Amino acid sequence: MASSETQIANLVYRYAECIDSGDLEGAAALFTHARIKTGLGEIGSEELLAMWRKGIILYEGVPRTKHVITNPIIEVDEAAGTATCRSVYTVIQRTGDAPLQPVICGRYHDRYVRGEDGNWRYDYRDYSLIDLIRDMSRHSQSWSDGKAPEGVTAQ
């Protein structure tokens, strides 16, 4: 069995893989037992999936993005069966005649718990930590006017 740190890192990277491949259902399934903080409050995985289905623009089934997740700081309490991970993300996109470009950068602050099966799972994600935004009009219908949706702030 992989170390706790590797299992947690794989959850973070699996999320990016699912979103970039257009597998919104698979990405949402990672958060089945979690609460997710958004700019509009805390939601569960079903609301998260609905938000993605409504907001993410797909081109032939994929968003044409690459989520690059870096600088994971993973802290594990093996005895308590809990862990945290703070990481940085950059979403790069290329569509149509638009150049390859970063469209949004921010941070994920995640909490995990070890399930009864011994595997780690998401318990909480702060999805609201946005640091930099560029033209999101080709990535998200919610941001199609180039401005953040109501309730979302970015620095």
N, CA, C and O of each residue as an XYZ file, in Angstrom:
620
protein
N       0.849     -1.183      0.000
C       0.000      0.000      0.000
C       0.890      1.241      0.000
O       1.909      1.282      0.690
N       0.505      2.237     -0.768
C       1.253      3.483     -0.855
C       1.206      4.227      0.475
O       0.278      4.049      1.264
N       2.209      5.054      0.714
C       2.238      5.853      1.934
C       1.039      6.798      1.972
O       0.409      7.059      0.947
N       0.738      7.300      3.147
C      -0.356      8.263      3.301
C      -0.116      9.489      2.443
O      -1.037      9.975      1.786
N       1.099      9.994      2.439
C       1.422     11.183      1.651
C       1.182     10.940      0.166
O       0.639     11.803     -0.524
N       1.579      9.777     -0.328
C       1.376      9.456     -1.737
C      -0.105      9.320     -2.060
O      -0.556      9.808     -3.096
N      -0.869      8.663     -1.189
C      -2.310      8.535     -1.415
C      -2.972      9.910     -1.487
O      -3.819     10.148     -2.348
N      -2.593     10.804     -0.596
C      -3.191     12.142     -0.570
C      -2.785     12.932     -1.811
O      -3.629     13.572     -2.438
N      -1.514     12.894     -2.167
C      -1.067     13.579     -3.384
C      -1.819     13.036     -4.597
O      -2.212     13.802     -5.477
N      -2.021     11.725     -4.648
C      -2.752     11.131     -5.767
C      -4.195     11.609     -5.831
O      -4.737     11.758     -6.926
N      -4.833     11.853     -4.687
C      -6.192     12.415     -4.702
C      -6.190     13.806     -5.326
O      -7.057     14.133     -6.136
N      -5.215     14.617     -4.947
C      -5.106     15.973     -5.493
C      -4.922     15.907     -7.009
O      -5.584     16.631     -7.753
N      -4.025     15.042     -7.457
C      -3.733     14.940     -8.889
C      -4.867     14.264     -9.651
O      -5.115     14.592    -10.812
N      -5.550     13.331     -9.016
C      -6.689     12.667     -9.660
C      -7.795     13.676     -9.948
O      -8.440     13.606    -10.995
N      -8.019     14.615     -9.026
C      -8.991     15.681     -9.252
C      -8.664     16.428    -10.545
O      -9.538     16.618    -11.391
N      -7.403     16.851    -10.697
C      -6.990     17.594    -11.893
C      -7.180     16.748    -13.148
O      -7.648     17.245    -14.172
N      -6.816     15.476    -13.066
C      -6.959     14.571    -14.210
C      -8.422     14.439    -14.626
O      -8.736     14.468    -15.816
N      -9.311     14.297    -13.654
C     -10.741     14.165    -13.961
C     -11.292     15.430    -14.618
O     -11.958     15.354    -15.650
N     -11.020     16.571    -14.033
C     -11.539     17.827    -14.591
C     -11.012     18.035    -16.003
O     -11.785     18.346    -16.909
N      -9.716     17.869    -16.204
C      -9.125     18.126    -17.516
C      -9.602     17.152    -18.589
O      -9.585     17.482    -19.774
N     -10.025     15.961    -18.186
C     -10.526     14.986    -19.160
C     -12.033     15.116    -19.372
O     -12.613     14.383    -20.173
N     -12.669     16.047    -18.659
C     -14.114     16.244    -18.783
C     -14.927     15.287    -17.936
O     -16.149     15.231    -18.074
N     -14.275     14.530    -17.059
C     -14.970     13.583    -16.183
C     -15.429     14.305    -14.918
O     -14.883     14.097    -13.834
N     -16.434     15.152    -15.077
C     -16.932     15.941    -13.952
C     -17.527     15.046    -12.875
O     -17.397     15.327    -11.684
N     -18.180     13.966    -13.295
C     -18.767     13.026    -12.338
C     -17.676     12.363    -11.499
O     -17.827     12.209    -10.287
N     -16.584     11.974    -12.142
C     -15.468     11.364    -11.423
C     -14.820     12.327    -10.449
O     -14.447     11.942     -9.340
N     -14.686     13.584    -10.862
C     -14.120     14.597     -9.966
C     -15.034     14.810     -8.764
O     -14.563     14.875     -7.629
N     -16.337     14.920     -9.011
C     -17.285     15.125     -7.910
C     -17.302     13.929     -6.967
O     -17.464     14.094     -5.758
N     -17.137     12.719     -7.513
C     -17.144     11.513     -6.675
C     -16.014     11.526     -5.656
O     -16.138     10.921     -4.591
N     -14.916     12.203     -5.965
C     -13.820     12.307     -5.001
C     -14.251     13.035     -3.734
O     -13.649     12.853     -2.676
N     -15.297     13.862     -3.838
C     -15.760     14.685     -2.717
C     -17.065     14.160     -2.109
O     -17.768     14.901     -1.422
N     -17.387     12.905     -2.352
C     -18.649     12.322     -1.884
C     -18.873     12.544     -0.396
O     -19.999     12.810      0.024
N     -17.826     12.439      0.404
C     -17.952     12.566      1.861
C     -17.449     13.918      2.371
O     -17.176     14.070      3.562
N     -17.328     14.894      1.476
C     -16.692     16.158      1.848
C     -17.655     17.337      1.771
O     -18.710     17.271      1.141
N     -17.258     18.399      2.424
C     -17.883     19.705      2.274
C     -16.893     20.561      1.504
O     -15.682     20.452      1.693
N     -17.420     21.414      0.636
C     -16.586     22.245     -0.209
C     -16.969     23.699      0.018
O     -18.130     24.072     -0.148
N     -15.987     24.526      0.400
C     -16.233     25.950      0.583
C     -16.080     26.637     -0.762
O     -15.030     26.543     -1.398
N     -17.125     27.327     -1.196
C     -17.082     28.123     -2.420
C     -17.298     29.580     -2.056
O     -17.508     29.908     -0.888
N     -17.250     30.445     -3.037
C     -17.511     31.856     -2.801
C     -18.933     32.127     -2.353
O     -19.231     33.204     -1.836
N     -19.813     31.152     -2.548
C     -21.229     31.317     -2.178
C     -21.617     30.502     -0.951
O     -22.800     30.415     -0.624
N     -20.645     29.902     -0.266
C     -20.935     29.107      0.922
C     -20.464     27.676      0.755
O     -19.837     27.333     -0.247
N     -20.769     26.834      1.745
C     -20.368     25.434      1.705
C     -21.410     24.594      0.985
O     -22.614     24.791      1.144
N     -20.912     23.645      0.184
C     -21.774     22.753     -0.574
C     -21.241     21.329     -0.470
O     -20.126     21.100     -0.001
N     -22.059     20.373     -0.917
C     -21.649     18.981     -0.997
C     -21.290     18.607     -2.423
O     -21.298     19.454     -3.317
N     -20.975     17.344     -2.632
C     -20.497     16.897     -3.937
C     -21.563     17.005     -5.024
O     -21.234     17.298     -6.173
N     -22.823     16.776     -4.689
C     -23.886     16.890     -5.706
C     -24.041     18.329     -6.182
O     -24.206     18.576     -7.377
N     -23.989     19.276     -5.252
C     -24.062     20.690     -5.633
C     -22.820     21.109     -6.421
O     -22.902     21.925     -7.339
N     -21.678     20.545     -6.055
C     -20.445     20.836     -6.775
C     -20.549     20.361     -8.226
O     -20.182     21.085     -9.151
N     -21.052     19.142     -8.414
C     -21.227     18.621     -9.766
C     -22.200     19.486    -10.561
O     -21.958     19.772    -11.733
N     -23.287     19.901     -9.941
C     -24.252     20.772    -10.625
C     -23.607     22.104    -11.007
O     -23.858     22.629    -12.092
N     -22.779     22.647    -10.120
C     -22.084     23.898    -10.397
C     -21.149     23.728    -11.602
O     -21.105     24.584    -12.486
N     -20.411     22.627    -11.630
C     -19.503     22.378    -12.753
C     -20.276     22.179    -14.051
O     -19.907     22.732    -15.088
N     -21.350     21.388    -13.996
C     -22.136     21.140    -15.215
C     -22.711     22.433    -15.776
O     -22.782     22.616    -16.991
N     -23.110     23.309    -14.903
C     -23.676     24.590    -15.331
C     -22.598     25.550    -15.803
O     -22.823     26.327    -16.732
N     -21.434     25.504    -15.176
C     -20.447     26.538    -15.411
C     -19.315     26.210    -16.359
O     -18.916     27.068    -17.146
N     -18.776     24.985    -16.314
C     -17.593     24.670    -17.118
C     -17.983     24.485    -18.576
O     -18.890     23.716    -18.893
N     -17.300     25.187    -19.447
C     -17.543     25.077    -20.880
C     -16.729     23.901    -21.411
O     -15.510     23.848    -21.243
N     -17.425     22.951    -22.060
C     -16.762     21.783    -22.636
C     -16.725     21.912    -24.152
O     -17.673     22.395    -24.772
N     -15.635     21.479    -24.729
C     -15.436     21.468    -26.178
C     -15.258     20.011    -26.582
O     -14.222     19.406    -26.309
N     -16.266     19.454    -27.230
C     -16.244     18.032    -27.576
C     -15.965     17.185    -26.336
O     -15.216     16.210    -26.393
N     -16.578     17.570    -25.219
C     -16.509     16.797    -23.985
C     -15.391     17.127    -23.025
O     -15.347     16.573    -21.926
N     -14.473     18.025    -23.407
C     -13.373     18.382    -22.506
C     -13.246     19.902    -22.416
O     -13.599     20.608    -23.361
N     -12.746     20.411    -21.292
C     -12.632     21.873    -21.147
C     -11.387     22.465    -21.808
O     -11.203     23.682    -21.805
N     -10.549     21.627    -22.362
C      -9.288     22.060    -22.977
C      -8.419     22.834    -21.987
O      -7.835     23.869    -22.308
N      -8.358     22.298    -20.792
C      -7.546     22.884    -19.725
C      -6.510     21.878    -19.247
O      -6.610     20.678    -19.501
N      -5.524     22.401    -18.553
C      -4.571     21.604    -17.788
C      -4.458     22.273    -16.432
O      -4.010     23.414    -16.316
N      -4.873     21.541    -15.408
C      -4.713     22.011    -14.039
C      -3.328     21.569    -13.573
O      -3.064     20.375    -13.433
N      -2.459     22.528    -13.339
C      -1.119     22.239    -12.862
C      -1.129     22.510    -11.362
O      -1.293     23.651    -10.930
N      -0.954     21.463    -10.578
C      -1.016     21.586     -9.124
C       0.393     21.388     -8.583
O       1.040     20.372     -8.836
N       0.855     22.391     -7.826
C       2.235     22.390     -7.344
C       2.302     22.691     -5.851
O       1.301     23.017     -5.212
N       3.502     22.572     -5.323
C       3.833     22.955     -3.947
C       2.936     22.300     -2.896
O       2.520     22.969     -1.950
N       2.627     21.000     -3.038
C       1.777     20.392     -2.009
C       2.525     20.277     -0.680
O       3.628     19.735     -0.609
N       1.900     20.792      0.351
C       2.424     20.655      1.714
C       1.455     19.726      2.435
O       0.351     20.124      2.805
N       1.884     18.492      2.625
C       1.021     17.455      3.188
C       1.460     17.182      4.618
O       2.632     16.918      4.888
N       0.491     17.252      5.529
C       0.755     16.962      6.942
C      -0.215     15.891      7.389
O      -1.428     16.056      7.259
N       0.307     14.791      7.916
C      -0.497     13.628      8.271
C      -0.399     13.359      9.763
O       0.692     13.385     10.334
N      -1.535     13.102     10.390
C      -1.588     12.607     11.764
C      -2.083     11.168     11.660
O      -3.287     10.914     11.655
N      -1.146     10.237     11.578
C      -1.492      8.822     11.384
C      -2.372      8.297     12.518
O      -3.319      7.549     12.275
N      -2.063      8.686     13.755
C      -2.806      8.180     14.904
C      -4.269      8.633     14.865
O      -5.169      7.860     15.193
N      -4.505      9.884     14.464
C      -5.872     10.412     14.419
C      -6.584     10.040     13.119
O      -7.810     10.124     13.042
N      -5.830      9.630     12.099
C      -6.432      9.319     10.800
C      -6.900     10.564     10.071
O      -7.907     10.541      9.362
N      -6.153     11.667     10.251
C      -6.495     12.934      9.600
C      -5.254     13.493      8.907
O      -4.122     13.149      9.247
N      -5.494     14.356      7.935
C      -4.390     14.974      7.208
C      -4.865     16.275      6.582
O      -6.063     16.518      6.438
N      -3.900     17.101      6.215
C      -4.177     18.330      5.472
C      -3.204     18.416      4.303
O      -2.129     17.818      4.315
N      -3.611     19.173      3.301
C      -2.722     19.480      2.187
C      -3.047     20.880      1.701
O      -4.200     21.205      1.420
N      -2.016     21.701      1.608
C      -2.140     23.018      0.990
C      -1.361     22.955     -0.312
O      -0.206     22.530     -0.332
N      -1.991     23.377     -1.393
C      -1.324     23.331     -2.692
C      -1.707     24.552     -3.513
O      -2.630     25.290     -3.169
N      -0.982     24.746     -4.598
C      -1.186     25.862     -5.507
C      -1.626     25.290     -6.849
O      -1.105     24.267     -7.294
N      -2.587     25.954     -7.494
C      -2.996     25.496     -8.820
C      -2.898     26.636     -9.831
O      -3.076     27.809     -9.505
N      -2.609     26.248    -11.059
C      -2.649     27.138    -12.209
C      -3.422     26.397    -13.288
O      -3.083     25.264    -13.627
N      -4.452     27.022    -13.826
C      -5.223     26.417    -14.907
C      -4.794     27.079    -16.210
O      -4.901     28.293    -16.383
N      -4.310     26.247    -17.113
C      -3.868     26.699    -18.433
C      -4.894     26.210    -19.443
O      -5.402     25.095    -19.326
N      -5.202     27.043    -20.436
C      -6.214     26.671    -21.422
C      -5.833     27.169    -22.810
O      -5.182     28.202    -22.972
N      -6.262     26.398    -23.802
C      -6.148     26.823    -25.204
C      -7.393     26.357    -25.926
O      -7.710     25.167    -25.937
N      -8.094     27.296    -26.527
C      -9.295     26.978    -27.301
C      -9.290     27.772    -28.593
O      -8.839     28.917    -28.632
N      -9.795     27.153    -29.649
C      -9.934     27.866    -30.913
C      -8.697     28.647    -31.280
O      -7.591     28.107    -31.304
N      -8.889     29.928    -31.567
C      -7.759     30.769    -31.948
C      -7.141     31.493    -30.758
O      -6.212     32.282    -30.930
N      -7.642     31.237    -29.560
C      -7.058     31.852    -28.360
C      -5.710     31.200    -28.069
O      -5.562     29.992    -28.256
N      -4.736     31.967    -27.619
C      -3.422     31.387    -27.329
C      -3.459     30.530    -26.066
O      -4.352     30.660    -25.228
N      -2.475     29.662    -25.955
C      -2.275     28.917    -24.721
C      -1.960     29.937    -23.637
O      -1.024     30.727    -23.764
N      -2.765     29.912    -22.549
C      -2.576     30.935    -21.530
C      -3.091     30.467    -20.175
O      -4.029     29.673    -20.099
N      -2.468     30.967    -19.099
C      -3.051     30.726    -17.778
C      -4.335     31.546    -17.666
O      -4.379     32.705    -18.077
N      -5.385     30.929    -17.102
C      -6.647     31.655    -16.957
C      -7.008     31.924    -15.496
O      -7.754     32.860    -15.205
N      -6.487     31.114    -14.581
C      -6.768     31.339    -13.160
C      -5.703     30.634    -12.320
O      -5.220     29.561    -12.683
N      -5.348     31.249    -11.203
C      -4.384     30.678    -10.260
C      -4.935     30.860     -8.852
O      -5.572     31.867     -8.543
N      -4.684     29.890     -8.026
C      -5.147     29.987     -6.646
C      -4.548     28.889     -5.799
O      -3.513     28.308     -6.126
N      -5.236     28.619     -4.691
C      -4.756     27.628     -3.732
C      -5.898     26.714     -3.320
O      -7.054     27.131     -3.254
N      -5.561     25.475     -3.048
C      -6.492     24.533     -2.438
C      -6.012     24.275     -1.019
O      -4.832     24.002     -0.798
N      -6.916     24.362     -0.067
C      -6.648     23.953      1.309
C      -7.599     22.805      1.583
O      -8.813     22.992      1.665
N      -7.034     21.617      1.724
C      -7.820     20.389      1.845
C      -7.601     19.725      3.194
O      -6.539     19.832      3.807
N      -8.665     19.023      3.639
C      -8.568     18.143      4.805
C      -9.009     16.752      4.366
O      -9.867     16.600      3.497
N      -8.404     15.744      4.984
C      -8.665     14.354      4.642
C      -8.903     13.548      5.902
O      -8.452     13.913      6.988
N      -9.612     12.457      5.741
C      -9.766     11.468      6.805
C      -9.502     10.093      6.199
O      -9.731      9.862      5.012
N      -9.020      9.200      7.035
C      -8.815      7.829      6.594
C     -10.123      7.076      6.793
O     -10.675      7.064      7.893
N     -10.609      6.460      5.753
C     -11.846      5.699      5.818
C     -11.655      4.365      6.515
O     -10.531      3.957      6.806
N     -12.755      3.697      6.777
C     -12.704      2.395      7.441
C     -11.930      1.370      6.629
O     -11.404      0.404      7.180
N     -11.857      1.581      5.310
C     -11.108      0.665      4.445
C      -9.608      0.955      4.446
O      -8.841      0.258      3.782
N      -9.184      1.987      5.192
C      -7.777      2.340      5.275
C      -7.326      3.346      4.235
O      -6.192      3.822      4.288
N      -8.196      3.678      3.286
C      -7.849      4.641      2.239
C      -8.240      6.052      2.662
O      -9.207      6.252      3.397
N      -7.474      7.019      2.189
C      -7.737      8.412      2.482
C      -8.816      8.945      1.561
O      -8.938      8.511      0.416
N      -9.606      9.897      2.070
C     -10.641     10.544      1.261
C     -10.740     12.005      1.678
O     -10.355     12.393      2.781
N     -11.273     12.804      0.747
C     -11.493     14.209      1.059
C     -12.530     14.353      2.161
O     -13.537     13.645      2.180
N     -12.272     15.276      3.075
C     -13.229     15.651      4.107
C     -13.697     17.087      3.902
O     -14.826     17.436      4.248
N     -12.817     17.923      3.333
C     -13.120     19.344      3.162
C     -12.163     19.937      2.130
O     -10.984     19.583      2.097
N     -12.665     20.831      1.295
C     -11.808     21.613      0.397
C     -12.269     23.056      0.423
O     -13.458     23.348      0.293
N     -11.304     23.960      0.595
C     -11.589     25.384      0.422
C     -11.292     25.691     -1.038
O     -10.135     25.756     -1.454
N     -12.351     25.878     -1.801
C     -12.308     26.067     -3.251
C     -12.388     27.553     -3.594
O     -12.524     27.921     -4.761
N     -12.302     28.407     -2.568
C     -12.553     29.839     -2.763
C     -11.290     30.691     -2.777
O     -11.380     31.916     -2.850
N     -10.130     30.075     -2.710
C      -8.876     30.823     -2.577
C      -8.297     31.123     -3.955
O      -7.409     30.416     -4.431
N      -8.798     32.162     -4.583
C      -8.384     32.559     -5.924
C      -7.430     33.738     -5.796
O      -7.731     34.725     -5.125
N      -6.271     33.624     -6.450
C      -5.260     34.671     -6.349
C      -5.157     35.531     -7.605
O      -5.032     36.752     -7.507
N      -5.205     34.915     -8.777
C      -5.032     35.635    -10.036
C      -6.054     35.132    -11.052
O      -6.314     33.933    -11.147
N      -6.629     36.063    -11.806
C      -7.616     35.693    -12.826
C      -7.266     36.410    -14.122
O      -6.892     37.583    -14.129
N      -7.396     35.684    -15.196
C      -7.236     36.275    -16.511
C      -8.571     36.104    -17.233
O      -9.614     36.107    -16.579
N      -8.575     35.962    -18.520
C      -9.807     35.808    -19.299
C     -10.379     34.406    -19.095
O      -9.840     33.430    -19.617
N     -11.462     34.310    -18.340
C     -12.117     33.034    -18.050
C     -13.288     32.767    -18.992
O     -14.000     31.779    -18.810
N     -13.504     33.609    -19.981
C     -14.700     33.521    -20.816
C     -14.780     32.238    -21.639
O     -15.871     31.847    -22.052
N     -13.648     31.574    -21.885
C     -13.666     30.322    -22.647
C     -13.659     29.102    -21.732
O     -13.736     27.968    -22.205
N     -13.570     29.329    -20.436
C     -13.508     28.226    -19.474
C     -14.805     28.069    -18.680
O     -15.230     26.949    -18.399
N     -15.421     29.169    -18.325
C     -16.570     29.090    -17.426
C     -17.678     30.031    -17.861
O     -17.459     31.225    -18.061
N     -18.868     29.474    -18.003
C     -20.025     30.301    -18.338
C     -20.318     31.292    -17.226
O     -20.822     32.385    -17.486
N     -20.007     30.923    -15.983
C     -20.228     31.819    -14.846
C     -19.365     33.061    -14.942
O     -19.728     34.110    -14.409
N     -18.223     32.958    -15.619
C     -17.279     34.048    -15.714
C     -17.250     34.598    -17.134
O     -16.287     35.273    -17.498
N     -18.257     34.337    -17.938
C     -18.195     34.628    -19.368
C     -18.035     36.111    -19.687
O     -17.586     36.455    -20.780
N     -18.387     36.987    -18.767
C     -18.181     38.411    -19.029
C     -16.806     38.877    -18.537
O     -16.503     40.070    -18.546
N     -15.982     37.919    -18.110
C     -14.637     38.243    -17.649
C     -14.585     38.711    -16.206
O     -13.513     39.042    -15.698
N     -15.735     38.741    -15.541
C     -15.787     39.162    -14.142
C     -16.166     37.974    -13.266
O     -16.814     37.030    -13.719
N     -15.758     38.038    -12.026
C     -16.095     36.984    -11.089
C     -17.594     36.975    -10.811
O     -18.224     38.032    -10.755
N     -18.166     35.785    -10.637
C     -19.577     35.708    -10.264
C     -19.818     36.366     -8.909
O     -18.884     36.544     -8.127
N     -21.032     36.716     -8.639
C     -21.391     37.316     -7.365
C     -20.958     36.399     -6.234
O     -21.158     35.186     -6.297
N     -20.368     36.979     -5.204
C     -19.941     36.216     -4.049
C     -18.523     35.695     -4.123
O     -18.023     35.150     -3.139
N     -17.852     35.845     -5.266
C     -16.485     35.369     -5.430
C     -15.554     36.567     -5.497
O     -15.788     37.506     -6.258
N     -14.506     36.529     -4.701
C     -13.532     37.606     -4.745
C     -12.176     37.029     -5.110
O     -11.865     35.880     -4.794
N     -11.400     37.821     -5.762
C     -10.036     37.418     -6.130
C      -9.119     38.608     -5.928
O      -9.529     39.762     -6.057
N      -7.883     38.307     -5.613
C      -6.903     39.361     -5.398
C      -6.130     39.617     -6.662
O      -5.249     40.477     -6.685
